[in-house]
Amino acid sequence: MTLQRVAYKSLRAILVLALTTGVYTLGQTRPAPVDPGVRGGPVGAGTPLKGLTADETAFFQDGQARFADIEVVTNGSNNGLGPRFNSNQCLSCHAQPDVGGSSPAQNPLIAVATLNGAKNTVPWFITQSGPVREARFKKSNGVGDGSVHDLFVITGRTDAPGCNIAQPDFLPAGNPLTGRGGNPNIIFRIPTPLFGAGLIEAIPDSAILANVQSNASEKSALGISGHANAHLSGNVNRSANDGTITRFGWKAQNKSLLLFASEAYNVEMGVTNLLFPQERDETPGCLFNATPEDTLNFTPTPATSGNSNTAVLSDIEAFANFMRMLAPPTPAPATPSSERGRATFAKIGCVHCHTPSLTTGAKIASGSSTSPSAALSNQTANLYSDLLVHHMGKGLADGITQGGAGPDEFRTAPLWGVGQRVFFLHDGRTTNLVDAIRDHKSRGSEANKVIEHFTRLTTQEQQEVIDFLRSL
């Protein structure tokens, strides 16, 4: 009996080992979905909204032109760069696949670092084929920080004589392409696309709140709640100033396109303006212009045609007008695979955060007139976002709190135009949509159950979801 038991146990161990090895081998060899990369074909982005008036078109074109202007420190047509900055024009960060988009495939910051005699060293996380990134420090001098620490300084530039300040210390280095590893005190953000931003701004708070209540039981069963980004009470991200819903930026921290534009002008390029009139670095010897550097032009050149005198506007107002009247991306023609993927995307629960569409208000002004704009009013915005902030778990946490959005919380990224984006997630850690989806799962993420549903799909079904996303 003893020998029989030994033989039985040995046989059982061999069978368990064989089965385990077979399962492991199956798991290792199962085909995986493939991200085909940036979608080819027509760009379908960077154009104005359909139905703009002649006046609105003039303001759109003026803002678009200023969006491409290069800033200098002194003695140029656009003064105000620095003392600390990340780049010298809006377009350098928002260029993929066209003006107003996201980080381009070839990084423009390499050239900006030493332009006009500057002595900057290119930080380790900025590479030729990597994304445009801004750096935030979790702490400075032992206390909480969270603010942007600009990559470059104007020291050495021919248009900034006598200025002598140093770049921040971003070492030790990590993986230059993913931005992972390296100095644990630094986190990164990449530019958010601006296409369709005016439609997002025009969505009433009531529409966002109604969507919160839609399919509430299904969302709850999946662990999806959305979280307050609020100094005030409420169940969505709200402005500390007036209690209305904020919606721009990675953590939905900015209320309006004007605030979004003016903050970026000051933080990313160092240009003071009417909303942010002080320099971020007031080192003597590095201040060359009267502040604010971007103001209204009280004595503009008369308009040469029509009555659209765009010259009176400040740059931040022109930027906001451009973004407000920038059309959303045009998706690719549907295919059987992308349509099946669209259905699966909904079935597994992705739409509970990435809401396919919301509707703008009935009477929305364009910014160049107080009259309702036909291009912005009563429009369906196919943005694929609920504009709320959600817990995304330890794997995506950046350790930064903005308003009421905490260290692992982010706004649901709008997915329109995702088919032509190069870099994904808030820090640009990947160019692969499959990896971006899988990175939604980690301890504490509201997306965990949805991603589990995705992983249980067949390879073909997963591929169809990817094909759908790349069609947007």
C-alpha positions as CSV (number, residue, x, y, z in Angstrom):
1,M,0.0,0.0,0.0
2,T,2.8,2.3,0.8
3,L,4.4,1.8,-2.6
4,Q,1.1,2.3,-4.3
5,R,0.5,5.6,-2.5
6,V,4.0,6.8,-3.4
7,A,3.4,5.8,-7.1
8,Y,0.0,7.6,-7.0
9,K,1.4,10.8,-5.5
10,S,4.3,10.8,-8.0
11,L,1.9,10.3,-11.0
12,R,-0.4,13.1,-9.6
13,A,2.6,15.4,-9.3
14,I,3.6,14.7,-12.9
15,L,0.1,15.4,-14.2
16,V,-0.2,18.7,-12.2
17,L,3.2,19.8,-13.5
18,A,2.3,18.9,-17.1
19,L,-1.1,20.7,-16.8
20,T,0.5,23.7,-15.2
21,T,3.2,23.9,-17.9
22,G,0.6,23.6,-20.6
23,V,-1.4,26.4,-19.2
24,Y,1.7,28.6,-18.8
25,T,2.7,27.8,-22.3
26,L,-0.7,28.6,-23.6
27,G,-0.7,31.9,-21.7
28,Q,2.7,32.8,-23.1
29,T,1.9,32.0,-26.7
30,R,-1.6,33.4,-26.9
31,P,-1.7,36.0,-29.7
32,A,-1.9,39.5,-28.4
33,P,-3.7,42.5,-30.0
34,V,-1.5,44.8,-32.0
35,D,-1.6,48.6,-32.0
36,P,-1.1,49.5,-35.7
37,G,0.2,52.9,-34.7
38,V,-0.8,56.4,-35.8
39,R,-3.6,56.1,-38.3
40,G,-2.7,57.2,-41.9
41,G,-4.9,58.9,-44.4
42,P,-6.3,62.5,-44.1
43,V,-5.4,64.4,-41.0
44,G,-9.0,65.5,-40.4
45,A,-8.0,68.0,-37.7
46,G,-6.7,71.5,-37.2
47,T,-9.6,73.2,-39.1
48,P,-12.3,75.6,-37.8
49,L,-15.7,74.5,-36.7
50,K,-18.3,74.3,-39.4
51,G,-20.8,77.1,-39.6
52,L,-18.6,80.0,-38.3
53,T,-19.5,83.5,-39.3
54,A,-17.1,85.7,-41.2
55,D,-16.3,87.5,-37.9
56,E,-15.7,84.2,-36.1
57,T,-13.5,82.9,-38.9
58,A,-11.3,86.1,-38.7
59,F,-10.8,85.7,-35.0
60,F,-10.0,81.9,-35.4
61,Q,-7.4,82.7,-38.1
62,D,-5.8,85.4,-36.0
63,G,-5.6,83.1,-33.0
64,Q,-4.2,80.3,-35.1
65,A,-1.4,82.6,-36.4
66,R,-0.5,83.7,-33.0
67,F,-0.4,80.1,-31.8
68,A,2.5,79.6,-34.1
69,D,4.4,82.8,-33.2
70,I,7.9,82.3,-31.7
71,E,8.5,84.2,-28.5
72,V,11.8,86.0,-27.7
73,V,13.1,87.8,-24.6
74,T,13.7,91.2,-26.1
75,N,14.1,93.1,-29.4
76,G,11.5,91.0,-31.3
77,S,7.9,91.3,-32.3
78,N,6.8,88.9,-29.5
79,N,8.7,89.8,-26.3
80,G,8.4,88.1,-22.9
81,L,10.0,84.6,-23.1
82,G,11.4,83.4,-19.7
83,P,13.2,83.8,-17.4
84,R,12.3,80.2,-17.2
85,F,10.4,78.3,-19.9
86,N,9.6,75.0,-21.5
87,S,9.3,76.1,-25.1
88,N,9.0,79.3,-27.2
89,Q,5.7,78.8,-29.0
90,C,2.3,77.1,-28.5
91,L,2.6,75.1,-31.7
92,S,5.8,73.2,-30.5
93,C,3.7,71.4,-27.9
94,H,0.4,71.1,-29.8
95,A,1.4,69.9,-33.3
96,Q,0.3,66.3,-33.8
97,P,-1.4,65.6,-36.2
98,D,-1.9,69.3,-36.9
99,V,-2.0,72.7,-35.2
100,G,-3.8,72.3,-31.9
101,G,-3.0,68.7,-31.4
102,S,-0.6,66.9,-29.0
103,S,3.1,66.1,-28.7
104,P,4.7,65.6,-32.1
105,A,6.7,62.5,-33.0
106,Q,9.9,64.5,-33.4
107,N,10.6,66.5,-30.2
108,P,11.1,70.3,-30.9
109,L,12.6,71.0,-27.4
110,I,16.0,69.7,-28.5
111,A,16.5,72.7,-30.7
112,V,14.8,75.2,-28.3
113,A,17.3,74.3,-25.5
114,T,20.3,76.2,-27.2
115,L,18.4,78.6,-29.4
116,N,19.9,82.1,-29.6
117,G,23.0,81.2,-27.7
118,A,21.3,79.6,-24.6
119,K,23.4,77.3,-22.6
120,N,20.8,74.8,-21.5
121,T,21.4,71.1,-21.1
122,V,18.7,68.9,-22.5
123,P,17.2,66.9,-19.6
124,W,17.4,63.2,-19.7
125,F,13.6,62.7,-20.2
126,I,13.6,64.8,-23.4
127,T,14.7,62.8,-26.4
128,Q,14.4,63.2,-30.2
129,S,11.8,60.5,-30.5
130,G,10.1,61.0,-27.1
131,P,7.2,63.3,-26.1
132,V,7.3,66.9,-25.1
133,R,7.2,66.8,-21.3
134,E,6.9,69.3,-18.5
135,A,8.3,68.4,-15.1
136,R,6.6,68.8,-11.8
137,F,8.3,68.3,-8.4
138,K,6.4,66.5,-5.7
139,K,8.4,68.4,-3.0
140,S,10.8,71.3,-2.9
141,N,12.9,72.0,0.2
142,G,11.2,69.2,2.0
143,V,7.7,70.5,1.7
144,G,4.9,69.7,-0.8
145,D,5.2,71.4,-4.2
146,G,3.4,70.0,-7.2
147,S,4.2,73.0,-9.5
148,V,5.9,73.0,-12.9
149,H,9.7,73.5,-12.8
150,D,10.6,74.7,-16.3
151,L,13.2,72.9,-18.2
152,F,15.1,75.8,-19.6
153,V,16.4,79.3,-18.7
154,I,17.3,82.3,-20.8
155,T,20.9,82.4,-19.4
156,G,23.4,82.9,-22.3
157,R,20.8,84.0,-24.9
158,T,21.8,87.0,-27.0
159,D,18.4,88.7,-26.2
160,A,18.9,88.3,-22.4
161,P,22.3,90.0,-21.7
162,G,23.4,89.7,-18.1
163,C,20.9,87.1,-16.9
164,N,22.6,84.2,-15.0
165,I,20.2,81.6,-13.5
166,A,20.6,77.9,-13.4
167,Q,18.3,75.1,-14.7
168,P,16.7,72.8,-12.1
169,D,18.5,69.6,-11.2
170,F,16.5,66.8,-12.8
171,L,19.0,64.0,-12.0
172,P,19.4,61.1,-11.4
173,A,18.3,59.9,-14.8
174,G,15.8,57.1,-15.7
175,N,14.5,55.6,-18.9
176,P,14.6,58.5,-21.3
177,L,11.8,57.3,-23.5
178,T,9.2,56.2,-20.9
179,G,10.3,58.7,-18.3
180,R,10.1,56.0,-15.7
181,G,12.6,55.5,-13.0
182,G,15.2,58.2,-12.3
183,N,14.5,61.0,-9.8
184,P,11.5,59.9,-7.7
185,N,10.6,63.5,-6.9
186,I,9.8,64.4,-10.5
187,I,6.6,63.5,-12.4
188,F,5.8,64.4,-16.0
189,R,2.9,65.7,-18.0
190,I,2.5,65.8,-21.8
191,P,0.4,68.3,-23.8
192,T,-3.4,67.6,-24.0
193,P,-4.9,67.9,-27.5
194,L,-7.1,71.0,-28.0
195,F,-9.3,69.8,-30.8
196,G,-13.0,70.4,-30.0
197,A,-12.1,72.4,-26.9
198,G,-14.8,75.0,-27.6
199,L,-17.4,72.3,-27.6
200,I,-16.1,71.0,-24.3
201,E,-16.3,74.4,-22.8
202,A,-19.8,74.8,-24.1
203,I,-21.2,71.7,-22.4
204,P,-23.6,72.8,-19.5
205,D,-22.9,71.6,-16.0
206,S,-26.4,70.1,-16.0
207,A,-25.5,67.8,-18.9
208,I,-22.4,66.6,-17.0
209,L,-24.4,66.1,-13.8
210,A,-27.2,64.2,-15.7
211,N,-24.5,61.9,-17.2
212,V,-23.2,61.2,-13.6
213,Q,-26.6,59.7,-12.8
214,S,-27.0,57.8,-16.0
215,N,-26.5,54.0,-15.6
216,A,-25.5,54.7,-12.0
217,S,-26.1,51.1,-10.8
218,E,-23.9,49.7,-13.6
219,K,-21.2,52.1,-12.8
220,S,-21.4,51.3,-9.1
221,A,-21.2,47.5,-9.8
222,L,-18.0,48.2,-11.8
223,G,-16.5,50.3,-9.0
224,I,-16.8,53.5,-11.1
225,S,-17.7,56.6,-9.2
226,G,-15.9,59.7,-10.4
227,H,-14.5,61.9,-7.7
228,A,-14.8,65.5,-6.6
229,N,-12.1,67.9,-7.6
230,A,-13.6,70.4,-5.3
231,H,-12.7,72.9,-2.6
232,L,-16.4,73.2,-2.3
233,S,-18.8,70.3,-1.7
234,G,-20.2,68.4,-4.7
235,N,-19.8,65.1,-6.6
236,V,-17.8,66.4,-9.6
237,N,-14.8,68.6,-10.2
238,R,-15.8,72.1,-9.3
239,S,-14.1,75.5,-9.4
240,A,-13.1,76.9,-6.0
241,N,-14.2,80.4,-7.3
242,D,-17.8,79.9,-8.3
243,G,-18.6,76.2,-7.7
244,T,-19.1,75.4,-11.4
245,I,-17.6,72.4,-13.1
246,T,-14.0,72.6,-14.2
247,R,-12.9,70.5,-17.2
248,F,-9.5,71.3,-18.8
249,G,-6.1,69.8,-18.0
250,W,-5.0,66.4,-16.9
251,K,-6.8,66.8,-13.6
252,A,-9.6,69.0,-14.9
253,Q,-8.0,71.8,-12.9
254,N,-8.8,74.7,-15.3
255,K,-12.2,76.2,-15.6
256,S,-12.1,77.9,-19.0
257,L,-10.1,78.2,-22.2
258,L,-9.0,81.7,-21.3
259,L,-7.6,80.5,-18.0
260,F,-6.0,77.5,-19.7
261,A,-4.3,79.7,-22.3
262,S,-3.1,82.3,-19.8
263,E,-1.7,79.8,-17.4
264,A,0.2,78.0,-20.2
265,Y,1.5,81.3,-21.6
266,N,2.9,82.1,-18.1
267,V,4.0,78.6,-17.0
268,E,5.2,77.1,-20.3
269,M,6.8,80.2,-21.9
270,G,7.2,82.6,-19.0
271,V,5.1,85.3,-20.6
272,T,3.3,87.4,-18.1
273,N,-0.3,88.4,-19.0
274,L,-3.4,90.0,-17.7
275,L,-4.5,86.9,-15.6
276,F,-0.9,86.0,-14.5
277,P,0.9,89.4,-14.3
278,Q,3.9,88.5,-12.2
279,E,7.1,86.7,-13.4
280,R,7.6,83.2,-11.9
281,D,11.3,84.1,-11.3
282,E,12.0,87.6,-10.3
283,T,15.8,87.3,-10.2
284,P,17.4,90.8,-10.7
285,G,19.2,91.0,-14.0
286,C,16.7,88.6,-15.7
287,L,13.7,90.9,-15.9
288,F,13.7,92.9,-19.2
289,N,10.1,93.9,-19.9
290,A,7.3,95.8,-18.3
291,T,4.7,93.4,-16.8
292,P,2.3,92.1,-17.8
293,E,4.0,91.5,-21.1
294,D,0.9,90.4,-22.9
295,T,-1.9,93.0,-22.8
296,L,-4.7,94.5,-24.7
297,N,-3.7,96.7,-27.6
298,F,-5.5,100.0,-27.0
299,T,-4.3,101.5,-30.3
300,P,-4.6,98.8,-32.8
301,T,-4.1,99.1,-36.5
302,P,-7.6,99.5,-38.2
303,A,-9.0,96.4,-39.7
304,T,-8.3,96.2,-43.4
305,S,-11.5,94.3,-44.3
306,G,-14.9,93.9,-42.7
307,N,-15.2,94.9,-39.0
308,S,-13.1,92.2,-37.4
309,N,-10.4,94.2,-35.6
310,T,-8.6,91.3,-34.1
311,A,-5.5,93.3,-33.3
312,V,-7.1,94.8,-30.1
313,L,-7.0,91.4,-28.4
314,S,-4.3,90.2,-26.1
315,D,-2.5,86.9,-27.1
316,I,-4.3,84.9,-24.4
317,E,-7.7,86.0,-25.7
318,A,-6.6,85.2,-29.3
319,F,-5.4,81.7,-28.1
320,A,-8.7,81.1,-26.4
321,N,-10.6,82.1,-29.5
322,F,-8.6,79.8,-31.6
323,M,-9.1,76.9,-29.3
324,R,-12.8,77.7,-28.8
325,M,-13.5,77.6,-32.6
326,L,-11.2,74.6,-33.3
327,A,-13.1,71.7,-34.8
328,P,-13.1,68.2,-33.2
329,P,-11.1,65.6,-35.1
330,T,-12.8,63.8,-38.0
331,P,-12.9,60.0,-37.4
332,A,-11.9,57.5,-40.1
333,P,-14.6,55.8,-42.1
334,A,-16.1,52.9,-40.2
335,T,-15.0,49.3,-41.0
336,P,-16.6,46.1,-39.8
337,S,-13.8,45.6,-37.4
338,S,-14.0,49.1,-35.9
339,E,-17.8,48.9,-35.6
340,R,-17.6,45.5,-33.7
341,G,-14.9,47.2,-31.6
342,R,-17.2,50.1,-30.9
343,A,-19.9,47.7,-29.6
344,T,-17.4,45.7,-27.5
345,F,-16.0,49.0,-26.1
346,A,-19.5,49.7,-24.8
347,K,-20.3,46.1,-23.7
348,I,-17.3,45.8,-21.4
349,G,-18.0,49.1,-19.7
350,C,-15.5,51.6,-21.1
351,V,-18.3,54.0,-22.0
352,H,-19.1,54.5,-18.3
353,C,-16.2,56.9,-18.1
354,H,-15.5,57.5,-21.8
355,T,-19.0,58.8,-22.5
356,P,-19.4,58.8,-26.3
357,S,-21.2,62.2,-26.5
358,L,-22.5,65.2,-24.6
359,T,-24.5,68.1,-26.0
360,T,-23.5,71.8,-25.8
361,G,-25.8,74.5,-24.5
362,A,-28.6,76.1,-26.4
363,K,-27.1,79.6,-26.5
364,I,-23.3,79.6,-26.5
365,A,-21.4,82.8,-27.5
366,S,-18.2,82.3,-29.5
367,G,-16.0,84.8,-27.7
368,S,-15.9,87.3,-30.5
369,S,-19.6,88.2,-30.0
370,T,-22.2,87.9,-27.3
371,S,-24.7,86.6,-29.8
372,P,-25.3,82.8,-29.8
373,S,-22.9,81.0,-32.1
374,A,-24.5,78.4,-34.5
375,A,-21.2,76.6,-34.5
376,L,-21.1,76.1,-30.7
377,S,-24.8,75.9,-29.7
378,N,-26.9,72.7,-29.6
379,Q,-24.0,70.7,-30.9
380,T,-23.2,67.0,-30.2
381,A,-19.7,66.6,-28.9
382,N,-18.4,63.1,-29.6
383,L,-15.7,63.5,-27.1
384,Y,-15.7,60.0,-25.3
385,S,-15.3,61.5,-21.9
386,D,-17.5,62.3,-18.9
387,L,-15.1,65.2,-17.9
388,L,-15.0,63.9,-14.4
389,V,-11.9,62.9,-12.4
390,H,-11.5,59.3,-11.3
391,H,-9.1,57.2,-9.2
392,M,-6.7,55.5,-11.6
393,G,-4.7,53.6,-9.0
394,K,-1.2,53.2,-7.8
395,G,0.3,52.4,-11.2
396,L,-0.7,55.8,-12.7
397,A,-0.5,57.9,-9.6
398,D,1.7,61.0,-10.0
399,G,1.6,62.1,-6.3
400,I,0.3,65.5,-7.3
401,T,-2.9,67.1,-5.9
402,Q,-4.6,69.8,-7.9
403,G,-7.7,71.3,-6.4
404,G,-9.6,68.3,-5.0
405,A,-8.1,65.8,-7.5
406,G,-5.6,63.8,-5.5
407,P,-2.4,61.9,-6.2
408,D,-4.0,59.1,-8.3
409,E,-6.9,61.0,-9.8
410,F,-7.2,62.2,-13.4
411,R,-9.8,63.6,-15.8
412,T,-11.2,61.0,-18.2
413,A,-9.1,61.8,-21.3
414,P,-11.3,62.6,-24.3
415,L,-10.7,59.9,-26.9
416,W,-11.7,61.8,-30.1
417,G,-8.6,62.0,-32.2
418,V,-6.8,59.2,-30.4
419,G,-6.2,57.4,-33.7
420,Q,-3.6,60.0,-34.7
421,R,-1.9,60.5,-31.3
422,V,1.7,59.3,-30.8
423,F,2.0,59.3,-27.0
424,F,-0.4,58.1,-24.3
425,L,-1.2,58.6,-20.6
426,H,-0.4,61.7,-18.7
427,D,3.3,61.3,-18.8
428,G,3.7,59.9,-22.3
429,R,5.2,56.6,-21.1
430,T,4.0,54.6,-24.0
431,T,3.2,54.9,-27.7
432,N,1.2,51.6,-27.6
433,L,-2.6,51.8,-27.1
434,V,-2.6,48.2,-25.8
435,D,-0.2,49.1,-23.1
436,A,-2.1,52.3,-22.3
437,I,-5.3,50.2,-21.8
438,R,-3.5,47.7,-19.6
439,D,-1.9,50.4,-17.5
440,H,-5.4,51.5,-16.4
441,K,-5.4,48.5,-14.1
442,S,-3.6,48.7,-10.7
443,R,-4.4,48.7,-7.1
444,G,-7.1,51.3,-6.3
445,S,-8.1,52.0,-9.9
446,E,-11.8,52.5,-10.8
447,A,-11.0,50.9,-14.1
448,N,-9.9,47.5,-12.7
449,K,-13.1,45.5,-13.5
450,V,-13.5,47.0,-16.9
451,I,-9.9,46.1,-17.8
452,E,-10.5,42.6,-16.4
453,H,-13.4,42.4,-18.9
454,F,-11.0,43.5,-21.7
455,T,-8.4,40.8,-20.8
456,R,-11.1,38.1,-21.0
457,L,-12.0,39.0,-24.5
458,T,-10.7,36.9,-27.4
459,T,-7.7,38.3,-29.2
460,Q,-9.8,39.2,-32.1
461,E,-12.3,41.1,-29.9
462,Q,-9.4,43.0,-28.3
463,Q,-8.0,43.8,-31.7
464,E,-11.4,45.1,-32.8
465,V,-11.4,47.5,-29.8
466,I,-7.9,48.7,-30.8
467,D,-9.1,49.2,-34.4
468,F,-12.1,51.2,-33.1
469,L,-9.9,53.4,-31.0
470,R,-7.5,54.0,-33.9
471,S,-10.5,55.0,-36.0
472,L,-11.4,57.9,-33.7
